Amino acid sequence: MASATFTTATEMPAINLRPAFWWIAIALGGIFFITEHSFDTSLSDAFTQSADEMQATASGGNSLRRVAFLMMGGLGILGLCYGAGRRFRIDGMGGPLLCFYGLFCLASILWSHEFSMTARRLATFVCFCGCAFGVARMLRGREIVRLSIYAPLIFLIIGVLAELALGSFRPWAGEYRFSGTQHPNTTGLGIASLCFASLALGFESRRSWYFFAICGVGVFFLILTKSRTSAAGLVFAIALLWTLSTRLSVKLTLIALAGWMLSGIVVLLLLAGVDLAGEVSDAALMGRKEQAESLTGRLPIWTELMPYAAQNWLLGFGYDSFWTPTHIADVSEEVQWGVREAHSAYLDTILSVGVIGLSLLVAALLAHLARAGRLYVRSKHPLAGWLFALLVFGLINAFTESAMAMTLYIPFLMITGMLHLSFFAEDDFQSRDPQASSAFEGDVA
């Protein structure tokens, strides 16, 4: 399937953030702050609700959250109707695969084990995806990337202020984890996306120091969250993004220098009698040694959930409908702590829409990953770079966290970026290399 032919320019155009961008940013920031954040999260036991609170939430939901998602649906309709005059055009297979996954989720109501719950969750899903479609049409590629900086940065500032006000900001304490207004793992997700967006814009901007400084702040607070999966995903994704953004000679030189320096440091530490294996182990665990052998309690959860997954492995229990009050109570009782997610987006997706749904979703993600990587190599456009890094991070994070499969801000931005790349980016990509125009001709995903 042929993609659009993108215009080229010898110099990157100036970023002109339109008033529409700021209205969208404020609306989305407010909506997702209402649905995701709580000022007293840092004081909660294990930064989450108790099993009883989880059951109550699963039973009745939240009225304010429903209103927020209805507002998202309205914003999506507005964007689809008045989306900057952009034409709808299919570029590659990633977009259709993502749409097929969405349709399969909608169809899951036909075999759902909890019809009313599936209907409520699908209503949220439709508003969520409809808003992503509308925003993908309304905004330019660079504006979508900047959405991944401004809102997470403001959320981070609010989180620091909330912890300071509550007296829970104690980074010097050994057991401290920075959470802000969300669970530390979810906070890490937003910070990681902020870092990718900052780097993608910094690699092409004359004010690169400004974006690199934001990235540095993000890395500092990500370390404070002690979210190990997020930290590993961040390092791996940044390494791949850097690999795509630099010339081969530079890469080989820096890798050789880094290897030489690392070897020297290791020799010096061994001569000094340092227990290198123990220090490396402590660093990898980020100071969190509790339940390390069970992946911080995840293995018992997965063991408990596998029989449920096997019951409906092909089609699942219905979109986002496995975690009923009964299942929350049963699983929480077995693992001895409150559980309302599988702590694996892959397993949660199987419980939701089965292996068929998971296969469609992973195929869509991999198709967009390949396309974003190719476009970033050819154009160095920040949208492609940010989306590539975020997809790499998300695929890694999904092994031990469920956040990437939830209706949260960062998954929303990722879906928005994919939809923009697949359907609305005809005139968005511009390259510094005037010869690069031919590289976009006939590109397939």
C-alpha positions in Angstrom: 0.0 0.0 0.0 1.6 3.2 -1.1 2.0 6.0 1.3 1.7 9.7 0.8 4.4 11.7 -0.9 5.8 14.2 1.7 7.1 17.6 0.9 10.7 18.4 1.5 12.6 21.5 2.6 16.3 22.4 3.0 15.6 23.9 6.4 13.2 22.9 9.2 10.2 25.3 9.5 9.7 27.3 12.7 7.4 25.9 15.2 4.2 27.9 15.3 2.0 26.7 18.1 -1.5 27.8 17.1 -4.2 28.9 19.6 -6.0 25.6 18.8 -3.1 23.7 20.2 -3.3 25.4 23.5 -7.0 24.9 23.8 -6.6 21.2 23.1 -3.6 20.9 25.5 -5.6 22.5 28.3 -8.7 20.4 27.6 -6.8 17.2 27.5 -4.6 18.0 30.5 -7.6 18.8 32.6 -9.6 15.8 31.5 -6.8 13.3 32.2 -5.8 15.0 35.4 -9.4 14.4 36.6 -9.5 10.8 35.5 -6.0 9.7 36.6 -4.6 11.8 39.4 -5.1 12.1 43.2 -3.3 14.6 45.4 -2.9 12.1 48.3 -1.6 9.2 46.3 1.8 9.4 48.1 0.1 8.7 51.5 -1.8 5.7 50.3 -0.7 2.2 51.2 1.3 0.8 48.3 0.2 3.9 46.4 -3.1 2.3 45.4 -6.6 1.5 46.6 -7.5 -1.4 48.9 -9.2 -4.5 47.6 -12.6 -3.2 48.9 -12.1 0.1 47.2 -11.2 -1.6 44.0 -14.4 -3.7 44.1 -16.5 -0.6 44.8 -14.9 1.2 41.8 -15.5 -1.8 39.5 -19.1 -2.0 40.6 -20.2 1.6 40.1 -17.5 3.5 38.4 -17.1 7.3 38.9 -19.5 10.0 37.8 -16.9 12.6 37.3 -14.9 10.2 35.2 -17.9 9.5 33.0 -18.4 13.3 32.4 -14.7 13.6 31.5 -14.8 10.9 28.9 -18.0 12.4 27.4 -16.1 15.6 27.0 -13.3 13.6 25.3 -15.9 12.2 22.9 -17.1 15.7 22.1 -13.6 16.9 21.5 -13.1 14.0 19.1 -16.2 14.8 17.1 -15.1 18.5 16.9 -11.7 17.4 15.6 -13.1 15.0 13.0 -15.5 17.7 11.7 -13.1 20.7 11.7 -9.7 19.1 11.6 -7.6 21.7 9.9 -8.8 20.6 6.4 -6.7 17.5 6.5 -7.6 14.7 4.1 -8.1 11.2 5.4 -5.6 8.9 3.6 -4.5 5.4 4.5 -0.7 5.1 4.6 0.6 1.6 5.4 -1.1 -1.3 7.2 -0.6 -0.1 10.8 -3.7 2.1 10.8 -6.1 -0.5 9.4 -4.8 -3.1 11.8 -5.3 -0.7 14.7 -8.9 -0.1 13.5 -9.5 -3.9 13.2 -8.4 -4.2 16.8 -10.9 -1.5 17.8 -13.7 -3.2 15.9 -12.8 -6.5 17.5 -13.1 -4.9 21.0 -16.5 -3.5 20.1 -17.6 -7.0 18.8 -16.6 -8.5 22.2 -19.9 -7.4 23.7 -21.4 -10.3 21.7 -19.6 -12.9 23.9 -19.0 -10.8 27.0 -19.5 -12.5 30.4 -20.6 -9.2 32.0 -22.7 -7.4 29.4 -23.4 -4.2 31.3 -19.8 -3.8 32.4 -18.5 -4.4 28.8 -21.1 -1.8 27.5 -19.8 0.8 30.0 -16.2 0.1 29.2 -16.8 0.2 25.5 -18.6 3.6 25.8 -15.4 4.9 27.5 -13.3 3.2 24.8 -15.3 4.8 22.0 -14.9 8.3 23.5 -11.2 7.6 24.1 -10.4 6.5 20.6 -12.8 9.0 19.0 -10.9 11.8 20.8 -7.6 10.4 19.6 -8.9 10.4 16.0 -10.0 14.0 16.3 -6.8 15.3 17.9 -4.8 13.3 15.3 -6.6 15.3 12.6 -6.5 18.7 14.3 -2.8 18.8 15.3 0.4 18.8 13.4 3.0 16.1 14.1 5.3 18.4 16.2 2.3 19.6 18.2 1.4 16.1 19.2 5.0 15.6 20.4 4.8 18.8 22.4 1.6 17.4 24.1 3.9 14.7 25.4 6.1 17.3 27.1 3.9 20.0 28.5 1.2 18.0 30.3 3.5 15.4 31.8 5.8 18.2 32.9 3.0 20.1 34.6 1.7 16.8 36.2 5.3 16.3 37.5 5.4 19.8 39.0 2.0 19.3 40.6 3.1 16.0 42.0 6.2 17.4 43.6 4.2 20.3 45.1 1.6 17.8 46.4 4.3 15.6 48.1 5.9 18.7 49.6 2.5 19.9 51.0 1.8 16.4 52.4 5.4 16.0 53.8 5.9 12.8 51.8 8.7 14.2 49.5 11.7 12.5 51.1 14.2 11.4 48.4 16.9 10.9 51.0 15.0 8.1 52.6 16.0 4.6 51.6 12.5 3.2 51.0 11.2 6.4 49.3 9.5 6.2 45.9 8.4 9.3 44.1 4.7 9.0 43.1 3.4 12.6 42.9 -0.3 12.2 42.1 -0.2 8.7 40.6 1.3 5.3 41.3 5.1 5.5 40.8 4.9 3.1 37.9 2.3 5.2 36.1 4.3 8.4 36.9 7.3 6.7 35.3 5.3 6.1 32.1 4.6 9.8 31.7 8.1 10.8 32.5 9.5 8.4 30.0 7.3 9.8 27.2 8.4 13.3 28.3 12.1 12.2 27.9 11.5 10.7 24.4 9.6 13.8 23.2 12.4 16.1 24.6 15.1 14.2 22.9 13.2 13.9 19.6 12.7 17.7 19.5 16.2 18.4 20.9 17.9 16.4 18.1 16.5 18.8 15.5 16.2 22.1 17.5 18.6 25.0 17.7 17.6 25.2 21.4 18.6 21.6 22.0 20.0 22.4 25.5 16.5 23.4 26.5 15.0 20.1 25.6 17.9 18.1 26.8 17.6 19.8 30.2 13.9 18.8 30.4 15.0 15.2 29.6 17.6 15.4 32.3 15.0 16.4 34.9 12.7 13.6 33.7 15.5 11.0 34.1 16.2 12.2 37.6 12.6 11.8 38.7 12.2 8.5 36.9 15.0 7.2 39.0 13.2 8.5 42.1 10.1 6.4 41.2 12.3 3.3 41.4 10.2 1.8 38.6 12.5 -0.8 37.2 10.6 -1.7 34.1 10.2 1.9 33.1 13.9 2.6 33.7 15.0 -0.4 31.6 12.6 0.5 28.8 13.8 4.2 28.9 17.4 3.2 28.6 16.7 0.7 25.7 14.4 3.1 23.8 16.8 6.0 24.1 19.7 3.9 22.9 17.7 2.8 19.8 16.6 6.4 19.2 20.2 7.6 19.4 21.3 4.8 17.1 18.7 6.0 14.5 19.7 9.7 14.9 23.5 9.5 14.5 25.9 8.5 11.7 27.5 5.1 11.8 31.1 6.5 12.2 29.9 8.5 15.3 28.2 5.5 16.7 31.2 3.2 16.4 33.5 5.8 17.9 31.3 6.5 20.9 30.7 2.8 21.5 34.4 2.1 21.4 35.1 4.9 23.9 32.3 3.8 26.2 33.5 0.2 26.1 37.1 1.3 26.9 36.0 3.5 29.8 33.7 0.9 31.2 36.5 -1.7 31.1 38.8 0.6 33.0 36.2 1.4 35.6 35.5 -2.4 36.2 39.2 -3.1 36.6 39.7 -0.3 39.1 36.7 -1.4 41.1 37.9 -5.0 41.2 41.4 -3.9 42.4 39.7 -1.8 45.1 38.0 -5.0 46.4 34.4 -3.8 45.5 31.8 -6.6 45.4 30.9 -5.8 41.8 28.2 -8.5 41.5 26.4 -7.3 44.6 26.6 -3.7 43.6 25.3 -4.4 40.1 22.4 -6.4 41.6 21.5 -3.6 44.0 21.6 -1.1 41.1 19.3 -3.3 38.9 16.8 -3.6 41.7 17.0 0.2 42.3 17.1 -0.4 46.0 13.9 -2.4 46.0 14.9 -5.9 47.3 11.4 -6.8 48.6 10.0 -9.8 46.7 12.7 -9.6 44.1 12.5 -13.3 43.5 8.8 -13.1 42.5 9.2 -9.9 40.4 7.6 -7.8 43.3 4.7 -10.2 43.6 3.9 -10.5 39.9 4.6 -14.2 39.5 1.9 -15.2 42.0 -0.6 -12.9 40.2 0.3 -14.4 36.8 0.1 -18.0 38.2 -3.4 -17.2 39.6 -4.6 -15.7 36.4 -3.4 -18.3 33.9 -6.3 -20.7 34.5 -8.8 -17.8 33.9 -7.0 -16.9 30.7 -7.1 -20.5 29.6 -10.9 -20.6 30.0 -11.4 -18.0 27.2 -8.0 -17.8 25.6 -9.3 -17.2 22.1 -11.9 -14.4 22.6 -11.5 -13.3 26.2 -14.1 -12.3 28.7 -15.2 -9.1 26.9 -13.5 -5.8 26.5 -12.0 -4.7 29.9 -14.6 -6.9 31.7 -12.5 -9.5 33.5 -11.9 -7.5 36.6 -15.3 -7.7 38.2 -15.7 -7.3 41.9 -15.8 -11.1 42.3 -12.6 -11.6 40.4 -10.9 -8.8 42.2 -11.9 -10.3 45.6 -10.8 -13.9 44.6 -7.4 -12.9 43.1 -6.7 -10.4 45.9 -7.4 -13.1 48.5 -5.1 -15.6 46.9 -2.1 -13.2 46.5 -2.8 -11.4 49.8 -2.9 -7.9 48.5 -5.3 -5.7 46.4 -5.2 -6.6 42.7 -7.3 -5.2 39.9 -4.9 -5.7 37.0 -2.6 -8.5 35.8 0.5 -6.3 35.9 1.1 -7.3 32.3 -0.6 -5.6 29.5 -0.3 -8.7 27.4 -2.0 -10.9 29.9 -4.7 -8.2 30.6 -5.4 -8.0 26.8 -5.8 -11.8 26.6 -8.3 -11.7 29.5 -10.1 -8.9 27.8 -10.2 -9.8 24.1 -8.3 -13.0 23.9 -5.4 -14.1 21.7 -7.1 -12.8 18.6 -7.4 -9.3 20.1 -3.8 -9.4 21.3 -2.5 -10.5 17.9 -4.3 -7.7 16.2 -2.9 -5.1 18.7 0.7 -6.3 18.6 0.6 -6.5 14.8 -0.6 -2.9 14.7 2.1 -1.7 17.1 4.9 -3.5 15.3 3.7 -2.1 11.9 3.8 1.4 13.3 7.1 0.8 15.0 8.7 -0.3 11.7 7.1 2.7 9.8 8.1 5.2 12.5 11.7 3.9 12.5 12.0 4.1 8.7 10.6 7.6 8.6 12.8 8.9 11.4 16.0 7.6 9.6 14.9 9.4 6.4 13.4 12.6 7.8 14.5 13.0 11.5 11.0 14.3 12.1 10.4 14.4 15.9 6.9 12.7 15.6 8.5 9.6 14.1 11.4 9.6 16.6 9.1 10.1 19.6 6.6 7.5 18.5 9.4 5.0 17.7 10.9 5.3 21.2 7.5 5.3 22.9 6.5 2.1 21.1 9.7 0.4 22.0 9.2 1.5 25.6 5.6 0.4 25.6 6.3 -3.1 24.3 8.9 -3.6 27.0 6.8 -2.0 29.8 3.8 -4.2 28.8 5.6 -7.3 30.1 5.3 -6.3 33.8 2.8 -3.4 33.8 -0.8 -3.0 32.5 -0.8 0.8 32.1 -0.2 0.7 28.3 -3.5 -1.2 27.9 -5.5 1.3 29.9 -7.3 4.5 29.0 -4.6 6.8 30.3 -2.9 9.9 28.9 0.3 8.3 27.5 -1.5 5.4 25.7 -3.9 8.1 24.4 -0.9 10.1 23.0 0.6 7.0 21.5 -2.7 6.1 19.7 -3.0 9.7 18.6 0.5 9.6 17.1 -0.1 6.3 15.3 -3.4 7.6 13.9 -1.8 10.8 12.7 1.1 8.8 11.1 -1.3 6.4 9.3 -4.1 8.7 8.2 -3.3 12.4 8.4 0.4 13.0 7.9 0.4 13.6 4.1 1.9 17.1 4.4 3.4 16.8 7.8 6.8 15.3 7.2 9.6 17.5 6.0 13.3 16.5 5.6 16.5 18.5 5.8 17.7 16.5 2.9 16.2 17.5 -0.4 17.1 14.1 -1.9 14.9 12.4 0.7 11.7 13.0 -1.1 12.2 9.9 -3.2 12.6 7.9 0.0 9.0 8.5 0.9 7.7 7.6 -2.6 6.0 4.2 -2.5 7.0 3.6 1.2 5.0 0.6 2.5 4.4 -0.3 6.2 
